[in-house]
Amino acid sequence: MKPTATAHSTKRDLPDPEEPGDYQRIARAIEFIRRHAASQPSLEQIAAAIDLSPFHLQRLFSRWAGISPKRFLQAVTVEHAKERLRQRADVLTATLDTGLSSPGRLHDLFVAMEAMTPGEFKEHGGGLVIRHGFCPTPLGICFVATTDRGICALEFADSASAREEIMARFRSEWSGARQLEDSAAAAKIIGQVFARNARSAQPLSVLVRGTNFQVQVWRALLDIPRGGATTYLEVARHMGRPSAHRAVASAIAANRVGILIPCHRVLRRDGQLGGYRWGETRKVAALLWEAP
């Protein structure tokens, strides 16, 4: 699967990874805009809600997202989500049916997936060496774990308690592996995932631990074009199991490799966001961050 690059002359600058507070401010703005979209709040009202001046909100939001708060306000309604599905349905269906990557992808970043062997699964990663760490990203603090065969975890954690929960689960699920804390390795991976110029980035691999059905679902997600969206039902249909859309939703919810396995691009059939392991606000933020 090799995505075709297309020109994108207006690619935004990413937030400075040394300013982790930016995502929290953006998240608060997104939440306020979503809650009050029906009343079309002004820039001044949005800024006041997150304790910023209108000038600083406009600059921060535009730098982070590439669009103004007003433009985002116009884009977050349910009708917009439905329109995105209508506009991209034919392209996406054709892409999935042919097994080709979408011409709508905006970069050359190639993600290959490898599933663990049954023996490795049973032994909780026995024989693997996993390097891991927490580091800032444009979408908040994230936990990254990687092996010689690929990234096995990319999860967001906004609080100390969330980080503790992630680490406890990680140690249990990969108890057979040798686990090494390595912040430098984590930062290197994040630098590739969120690269300003993704076309120059090296290909990335992910190593997943799941049932055969879960792995099939996660593979299908890799074909959803960047900046696009589909539904749980369409993913199930693509797999030849249209009645299994609820099981598909459960498999998507079990994904532990965020962004690279793009579960954030799957919406409900009515255009609503649906759930997301790391919160609906971050789901909106992820779609906004990678939008054309």
DOMAR-505722 format. One record per residue (C-alpha): x, y, z; residue number from 1; residue in one letter. Coordinates in nm, 3 decimals. Layout:
DOMAR-505722
       c1       c2       c3    i  aa
        X        Y        Z  NUM   A
...
***
This chain:
DOMAR-505722
       c1       c2       c3    i  aa
    0.000    0.000    0.000    1   M
    0.176    0.314   -0.119    2   K
   -0.026    0.636   -0.083    3   P
    0.007    0.880   -0.372    4   T
    0.131    1.221   -0.265    5   A
   -0.057    1.529   -0.375    6   T
    0.053    1.890   -0.357    7   A
   -0.043    2.082   -0.048    8   H
    0.107    2.429   -0.061    9   S
   -0.071    2.557    0.247   10   T
    0.033    2.291    0.497   11   K
    0.014    2.439    0.844   12   R
    0.300    2.473    1.085   13   D
    0.265    2.237    1.376   14   L
    0.256    2.365    1.730   15   P
    0.587    2.374    1.909   16   D
    0.614    2.035    2.088   17   P
    0.770    2.223    2.379   18   E
    0.437    2.395    2.441   19   E
    0.215    2.109    2.564   20   P
   -0.041    2.360    2.693   21   G
   -0.138    2.445    2.336   22   D
   -0.341    2.127    2.293   23   Y
   -0.533    2.187    2.616   24   Q
   -0.626    2.536    2.495   25   R
   -0.726    2.404    2.153   26   I
   -0.928    2.125    2.315   27   A
   -1.117    2.375    2.532   28   R
   -1.189    2.588    2.225   29   A
   -1.310    2.285    2.030   30   I
   -1.537    2.177    2.316   31   E
   -1.684    2.527    2.350   32   F
   -1.744    2.560    1.976   33   I
   -1.909    2.217    1.957   34   R
   -2.135    2.286    2.256   35   R
   -2.242    2.627    2.129   36   H
   -2.235    2.575    1.752   37   A
   -2.610    2.630    1.722   38   A
   -2.577    2.985    1.859   39   S
   -2.275    3.065    1.637   40   Q
   -2.055    3.219    1.908   41   P
   -1.828    3.507    1.813   42   S
   -1.450    3.500    1.828   43   L
   -1.473    3.718    2.138   44   E
   -1.708    3.473    2.312   45   Q
   -1.488    3.173    2.232   46   I
   -1.176    3.358    2.350   47   A
   -1.341    3.463    2.676   48   A
   -1.446    3.103    2.745   49   A
   -1.084    2.983    2.740   50   I
   -0.926    3.293    2.898   51   D
   -0.742    3.418    2.590   52   L
   -0.766    3.743    2.400   53   S
   -0.939    3.722    2.059   54   P
   -0.606    3.805    1.894   55   F
   -0.417    3.524    2.068   56   H
   -0.697    3.273    2.010   57   L
   -0.707    3.356    1.638   58   Q
   -0.330    3.320    1.609   59   R
   -0.301    3.001    1.815   60   L
   -0.598    2.825    1.654   61   F
   -0.493    2.920    1.301   62   S
   -0.133    2.814    1.363   63   R
   -0.242    2.481    1.514   64   W
   -0.526    2.391    1.278   65   A
   -0.453    2.585    0.962   66   G
   -0.800    2.742    0.972   67   I
   -0.963    3.012    1.181   68   S
   -1.201    2.945    1.473   69   P
   -1.484    3.085    1.260   70   K
   -1.408    2.842    0.977   71   R
   -1.395    2.555    1.223   72   F
   -1.729    2.660    1.367   73   L
   -1.878    2.622    1.022   74   Q
   -1.726    2.276    0.989   75   A
   -1.828    2.102    1.310   76   V
   -2.201    2.068    1.260   77   T
   -2.359    1.729    1.206   78   V
   -2.456    1.835    0.856   79   E
   -2.089    1.892    0.777   80   H
   -2.003    1.543    0.897   81   A
   -2.282    1.399    0.683   82   K
   -2.163    1.601    0.385   83   E
   -1.810    1.469    0.427   84   R
   -1.944    1.116    0.417   85   L
   -2.154    1.189    0.110   86   R
   -1.867    1.357   -0.072   87   Q
   -1.613    1.086    0.000   88   R
   -1.829    0.774   -0.006   89   A
   -1.776    0.692   -0.375   90   D
   -1.402    0.755   -0.364   91   V
   -1.360    0.560   -0.043   92   L
   -1.572    0.268   -0.163   93   T
   -1.372    0.247   -0.483   94   A
   -1.048    0.264   -0.290   95   T
   -1.143   -0.013   -0.051   96   L
   -1.294   -0.232   -0.322   97   D
   -0.980   -0.218   -0.536   98   T
   -0.744   -0.249   -0.243   99   G
   -0.557    0.061   -0.357  100   L
   -0.444    0.349   -0.141  101   S
   -0.637    0.670   -0.181  102   S
   -0.514    0.946   -0.415  103   P
   -0.649    1.184   -0.152  104   G
   -0.366    1.117    0.091  105   R
   -0.151    1.425    0.143  106   L
    0.181    1.258    0.211  107   H
    0.395    0.957    0.131  108   D
    0.396    0.819    0.485  109   L
    0.362    0.445    0.442  110   F
    0.229    0.239    0.732  111   V
    0.274   -0.137    0.722  112   A
    0.105   -0.365    0.974  113   M
    0.236   -0.689    1.115  114   E
    0.038   -0.905    1.353  115   A
    0.198   -1.103    1.634  116   M
    0.228   -1.476    1.591  117   T
   -0.001   -1.697    1.803  118   P
    0.303   -1.794    2.011  119   G
    0.400   -1.434    2.076  120   E
    0.040   -1.353    2.161  121   F
    0.022   -1.640    2.410  122   K
    0.355   -1.543    2.566  123   E
    0.259   -1.173    2.594  124   H
    0.537   -1.061    2.362  125   G
    0.796   -1.310    2.478  126   G
    1.133   -1.251    2.311  127   G
    1.058   -0.890    2.217  128   L
    1.245   -0.584    2.340  129   V
    1.010   -0.286    2.374  130   I
    1.133    0.070    2.419  131   R
    0.877    0.317    2.548  132   H
    0.824    0.667    2.678  133   G
    0.589    0.964    2.709  134   F
    0.633    1.279    2.502  135   C
    0.434    1.582    2.380  136   P
    0.257    1.587    2.043  137   T
    0.026    1.834    1.868  138   P
   -0.263    1.629    2.011  139   L
   -0.139    1.618    2.369  140   G
    0.094    1.396    2.573  141   I
    0.124    1.049    2.432  142   C
    0.274    0.713    2.526  143   F
    0.474    0.541    2.253  144   V
    0.617    0.190    2.256  145   A
    0.821    0.039    1.976  146   T
    0.998   -0.286    1.891  147   T
    1.243   -0.376    1.614  148   D
    0.938   -0.490    1.417  149   R
    0.723   -0.183    1.465  150   G
    0.527    0.050    1.691  151   I
    0.309   -0.149    1.930  152   C
    0.141    0.136    2.118  153   A
    0.056    0.502    2.065  154   L
   -0.189    0.624    2.329  155   E
   -0.281    0.968    2.460  156   F
   -0.273    1.047    2.830  157   A
   -0.366    1.390    2.963  158   D
   -0.324    1.324    3.334  159   S
   -0.090    1.147    3.572  160   A
   -0.360    0.892    3.655  161   S
   -0.415    0.818    3.285  162   A
   -0.042    0.764    3.240  163   R
   -0.033    0.528    3.535  164   E
   -0.327    0.332    3.394  165   E
   -0.160    0.302    3.055  166   I
    0.165    0.180    3.208  167   M
   -0.010   -0.078    3.426  168   A
   -0.202   -0.218    3.130  169   R
    0.105   -0.209    2.907  170   F
    0.318   -0.401    3.157  171   R
    0.043   -0.664    3.191  172   S
   -0.031   -0.706    2.820  173   E
    0.338   -0.725    2.723  174   W
    0.460   -0.899    3.038  175   S
    0.671   -1.147    2.843  176   G
    0.873   -0.877    2.669  177   A
    1.179   -0.693    2.793  178   R
    1.058   -0.338    2.860  179   Q
    1.299   -0.045    2.851  180   L
    1.216    0.318    2.918  181   E
    1.360    0.522    2.631  182   D
    1.227    0.876    2.591  183   S
    1.462    0.946    2.300  184   A
    1.320    0.654    2.100  185   A
    0.966    0.772    2.174  186   A
    1.047    1.127    2.065  187   A
    1.200    1.000    1.741  188   K
    0.884    0.808    1.656  189   I
    0.662    1.107    1.735  190   I
    0.886    1.323    1.517  191   G
    0.807    1.093    1.225  192   Q
    0.436    1.056    1.296  193   V
    0.379    1.430    1.327  194   F
    0.649    1.547    1.085  195   A
    0.605    1.890    0.929  196   R
    0.713    1.745    0.596  197   N
    0.573    1.392    0.612  198   A
    0.674    1.326    0.251  199   R
    1.036    1.307    0.362  200   S
    0.963    1.080    0.659  201   A
    1.074    0.718    0.669  202   Q
    0.808    0.445    0.634  203   P
    0.660    0.328    0.963  204   L
    0.557   -0.020    1.074  205   S
    0.317   -0.121    1.348  206   V
    0.310   -0.446    1.541  207   L
   -0.038   -0.528    1.668  208   V
   -0.161   -0.770    1.930  209   R
   -0.519   -0.879    1.866  210   G
   -0.758   -1.146    1.747  211   T
   -0.776   -1.235    1.378  212   N
   -1.096   -1.032    1.343  213   F
   -0.948   -0.727    1.515  214   Q
   -0.642   -0.739    1.291  215   V
   -0.865   -0.757    0.982  216   Q
   -1.053   -0.449    1.096  217   V
   -0.735   -0.256    1.173  218   W
   -0.595   -0.343    0.830  219   R
   -0.911   -0.206    0.669  220   A
   -0.866    0.123    0.856  221   L
   -0.529    0.179    0.689  222   L
   -0.708    0.232    0.357  223   D
   -0.922    0.522    0.478  224   I
   -0.774    0.830    0.309  225   P
   -0.614    1.100    0.520  226   R
   -0.865    1.382    0.557  227   G
   -1.150    1.142    0.480  228   G
   -1.410    0.959    0.684  229   A
   -1.619    0.643    0.664  230   T
   -1.867    0.456    0.882  231   T
   -1.855    0.142    1.092  232   Y
   -2.104   -0.016    0.852  233   L
   -1.889    0.059    0.545  234   E
   -1.587   -0.099    0.711  235   V
   -1.794   -0.410    0.786  236   A
   -1.920   -0.421    0.427  237   R
   -1.567   -0.392    0.294  238   H
   -1.473   -0.694    0.502  239   M
   -1.764   -0.888    0.353  240   G
   -1.947   -0.895    0.687  241   R
   -2.211   -0.621    0.669  242   P
   -2.401   -0.753    0.970  243   S
   -2.090   -0.732    1.189  244   A
   -2.079   -0.354    1.220  245   H
   -2.116   -0.371    1.600  246   R
   -1.823   -0.613    1.622  247   A
   -1.628   -0.379    1.394  248   V
   -1.699   -0.092    1.633  249   A
   -1.571   -0.301    1.924  250   S
   -1.254   -0.391    1.734  251   A
   -1.194   -0.026    1.648  252   I
   -1.240    0.069    2.013  253   A
   -0.971   -0.186    2.106  254   A
   -0.708   -0.021    1.886  255   N
   -0.403    0.081    2.091  256   R
   -0.206    0.242    1.806  257   V
   -0.370    0.580    1.762  258   G
   -0.335    0.801    1.453  259   I
   -0.129    0.545    1.255  260   L
   -0.423    0.302    1.264  261   I
   -0.677    0.579    1.198  262   P
   -0.979    0.480    1.404  263   C
   -1.056    0.853    1.439  264   H
   -1.173    0.854    1.075  265   R
   -1.467    0.623    1.144  266   V
   -1.801    0.792    1.223  267   L
   -2.152    0.671    1.291  268   R
   -2.383    0.624    0.995  269   R
   -2.584    0.935    1.090  270   D
   -2.270    1.148    1.074  271   G
   -2.226    1.173    1.451  272   Q
   -1.874    1.128    1.583  273   L
   -1.933    0.807    1.776  274   G
   -1.695    0.709    2.053  275   G
   -1.318    0.734    2.069  276   Y
   -1.079    0.572    2.316  277   R
   -0.909    0.906    2.381  278   W
   -1.221    1.126    2.386  279   G
   -1.445    1.285    2.123  280   E
   -1.267    1.619    2.153  281   T
   -0.939    1.458    2.052  282   R
   -1.119    1.276    1.770  283   K
   -1.235    1.611    1.634  284   V
   -0.886    1.754    1.687  285   A
   -0.725    1.463    1.497  286   A
   -0.961    1.509    1.202  287   L
   -0.900    1.882    1.209  288   L
   -0.523    1.845    1.231  289   W
   -0.500    1.624    0.922  290   E
   -0.772    1.794    0.715  291   A
   -0.666    1.935    0.375  292   P
***
